């Protein structure tokens, strides 16, 4: 039995989780949860025992100085809680960590124990994968679930994926078997510019999460960072004729595939988001800061990617071994 002390009774709680590693292309998913934690000033209330789940030769601890005293931070998974204000306040339980090296079933059971004790009504797991998508178009974000009823109710895809999976797929299935509604949101990251950070993919995940759980998420400088990232990649692609030609091919394929989908649905969704942001009563939480880890003691295992405006690495032309698939 998990005993939680100092955590108040939560209002309509939703658990939002992301894990660094195989399911986190461009660090887009882990950065999204880090952004939520920072914008809403999350309070860490639990951390899983690193000894149980991590190989320290794969994910090494870090040594740092605190007022002249050397301290060690161990790689682990931490849980924090934030309250979203407004006319209909609700709480988010944020799970940030690294894909475990071992004992995945015990890892998922421990997280589900917290979810049960806190009365979590929905688990949303964020992921990012490499895909054949151009950086010049909106980032595709798919919402998938293993629950047919939930798929119909929330307009999601019922996952049909078969193949190797990561902790995102395992945790979603664990939730399903435990009777906890669970959704995975996947952002597609261009594989020719996969190096982190990718603020455009992070922004797309947060927008989709906002629609899914019906909350207003303060975006801070993310929209500006996303625009700066795209301009930087545009400039680099223009310097390489082969990459520019490849991007054009992806654009044509994407536009052709989405032409039948150019209905009013996408426009209506954007308009609803605009109205939500305009009509929210009172000012939201203070904006500011980049959607990156702050490097503080509460989240030292996340990469510190200050800014997002830095010149991105030169895109790599895809090779035969560069393909990566999602584990819905």
N, C-alpha and C positions, 0 to 999 in steps of 0.2 A: 504494500500500500504506500502510495506517495502522499506525504503530508506537506502541505504548503502553508507556510506561515508568512504573515505580512502582506498577503495578496487579497485585496478586497473582493467582494462579490462582483462579478463582471456582468456587463450589460450586453446581451446578444453577441457573445464573443465569437470571433473568427480567427482561426490560426493561419498565419501566413508564413511559409517556410521556403528557404532557399539554401543550397549547399554548393560550396566551391567544388570544382573538379570537373568530372566528365560531362555533367549536365549543365555547365555554366559557361558557354561560349562567350568570349568577350567580357567575362565577369558581369554580364548584363543582369542575371537573376540575383546574385548575391548583393550587387550594388543597389538593386531596387529595394531589397529589405533593409539594407544599411541606410538608405535614404529615408525610409519610413521611420526607422528607429531614431534617427537624428532629428528629423523635422518635428516629431512628436515627443522627443525627449524620453525615450523608452527607459524603463527601470528594469534592470536585470534581476530576476528573482530565482533563477536556477541555472546550473551548468552541469552537463553530463560528465561523468568521471572519464577523463581522457584515457586512463589506463585500460578501460574496458573496450574501447573502440578504435584506437588509433595506433598505427605503427610509427614510432617516432623517428625511424630512419627514412620514412616517406614524408611525413609531415613533422618537421623538427620544431621543438620548442625554441623560444627566443629569449635572450637575456637582455635586460634593460636596466637603466639606473634610475632610482627614485631617491632624490635627496642624498646622493652619494652611496646609497645602498643598492647592491645588485639584486635583482629579482628575476624570476623566471615566469614566463607566460606559456602555458601548455595549450597546444591546439585542441579545441573541443567544440561543442555545440552549446550555445547559450540561448536562454529563453527570456524575453522581456515582455512587458505589457504596456500598452499605450491606450489612452482614451481619446476617441474622436468626438469632438463636441458638435454642436449644431442642434437643430430641432429634434433630431432623432439620434442621440448619442449612442455610441456602441464602442466596445473594446476590441482591440486587436492583440493577439498573442503572437509575437514575432519570434521565429526560430531562425537563428543564423549559425552556420557552422561549415564544416568541411565534410565531404562524403566520407563516411567511416571506412576504415581499412578492414574491419572484421566484425563479426557478430551483428549482421544487419537486422536479423529478426528481433534480437533483444533490443537493438537501437530503436527500431520502430515501435516495439511494445512499450518502451519507456516513454517515448513521445506521446503515444496514445494514452498512457496512464495520466500524463499531465492534461491532455485534452479532456479526458473523462472527469478528472477532479475539478477542472475549471469550467465545465459545462459548455465546451466548444460545440457550436452548432454546424460549423463548416470548416474544412481544412482546404486551403488553397496553396498549392506547391508551384513555385515559379521555376522555370527552366529556360535554357537557351541552347540552341543547336546550330551547327553550321549548315547552310543551305545554298542552293543556287538562286539567290535573290540579289537584285542590284541595290547598291547603297543609295541610289537616287530615288527610290520609290518608298512608300510607307512600309514600315517593318511588319511583315505578316506575324500575327499572334493567333495561335489556335488554342481553343479551350477544349480539353478532353476529359472524359470521366469513364469509369468502368460501370457506372450505375445507369441503366437504361432510363429509369424514371427521372433521375436528375438531369440526364441529357435532354429529355423532352421538356422538362420544367424550366431549365435555364438556357435553352437553345445552345447546347454544347454538342460536340461530336462524341459518339461512343467509340472508345479506342478499339482499334483492330490490329494494333501493332504486334508483330511477332519478331523476336530476335533478342540480342543482348540488351540488358537493361541496366540502369543505374539506380541510385537510392531514390530518385524521384518516382520511378515506376514501382519500386518495392514498397515505398511508403504509401502510395496511392492504393495499391492492392491490399495492404495491411488495413488501411482505413475502411475499404469496402467490406472486407471480411469481418471487421469489428462493428459494422453497422454505422460508421461515421461518414456522412457525405463528404466526398473529396473531389477536387477539381485540380487539374494541372494546366497551367498556362505556359505555352511554349513560344518564345520569340525566335525567329529565324535570323541568323547573323550571316552576312556575306562571307563566304569561306575565303575569298581573296583578300579580305582585310579583317582577319579574325582576332588580331591582337587587342587586348584591353587597353583602355576602356572603350566602351561603345555606348555613349549616352543616348543615342537615338533608339537603340534596342531597349535600354532601361526605361526610357520615357514611354515607349509603346507598351511595355509590360504594366507600368503603373496606370496608364490610361485604361487598359483592359481590366485591370483589377478594380479600378474605380467604378467602371460600369457593372462589374460582376457583383460587388458587395454594396453598391449604392452609397458610397461615401465620397466626399470631396478631399482629394489628396493635394496638399501644397507641393508645388513642383519646384519652387525656388528657381535656381539658375539652369535647371535641366533643359528647358526648351532652347535657351541660348547656347548651351554646351552642345546640344544635338545639331543645331545649325552650323556651329563652328566646326564640328567633326565632319559634317558632310562637305563643307567648303574645302576643308583640308584634303579629304579623299578625292574630291573632284580635281583639285590641283595636281595631286600625285598621279591620278589616272590619266590626266591630259598629257603628262610628261612621258607616258609609255604608250605607244600606238597600239601594241598588242592588247594591253589591259583595257584601253579605251574601246577597242573593237569588241572585246569580250563583254564589257559592261553593256554596250549597245545591244549585243545579242540577247543578254539577259533581260534588258528593258523591253525589247520587242516580244520576247516570249511571255513575259509577265503581263504586258498590256493586252496581248492577244487572249491569254487565258482568263483575264479578269473582265474583258469586254462585256460578256453576258451578265456579269454581276454588277454592272454599273447602274443599279436600280436606286430607288430612294432610300434603301435600308441604311447604307453607309452614311449618306448625307443626314438622315434622321438621327443616327447615333451621335454624330458630331454636333448636331444642333442641340440635342438633349444635354450633352456634356457642357456646351456653352451656357445653356440656361441654368444648369445646376451651379456652375461657377458664378454666374451673375447674381442669382437669386438667393444664395446661401445667406442666412441672416447673420449679420455681424462679420467682422473681419476674421479670416482664418488664421491659423498659426503663422507666426512670422516666417516669411520666406527668406531664403539665403542659404549659402553653402552649396557645394557641389554634391552630386549623387555618388559620392565615393566614401570609402571608409575614413574615419577620422583619425585612425592610428592610435586612439586612446587605449587605456587599459581594458575597457570593457569589450573591445573588438580588435585585438591586436592581430588576429589571424586573417583579417581581410586585407587585401592589397590596398595600399594607399596610392590612389591615382589622382593627385591634386589637379583640379581644373577640368580636364576634358577638352581644353582648347589647344593642347599641345599638338604639334604636327604629327599626325599618325604615321606609322611605319609604311614603307612603300608596299603597295599591294603585290601579292605573289600570284603569279599565274598558276592556276590549279594543276596539279599533277595527278597521276593515276592513283596515288595513295591518299589523296586529300579528302575523300568522301567520308562523311559522318552522318549517321542517321539518328533520329530521336528515339527515346525509349518511353513512348507514351504509356 
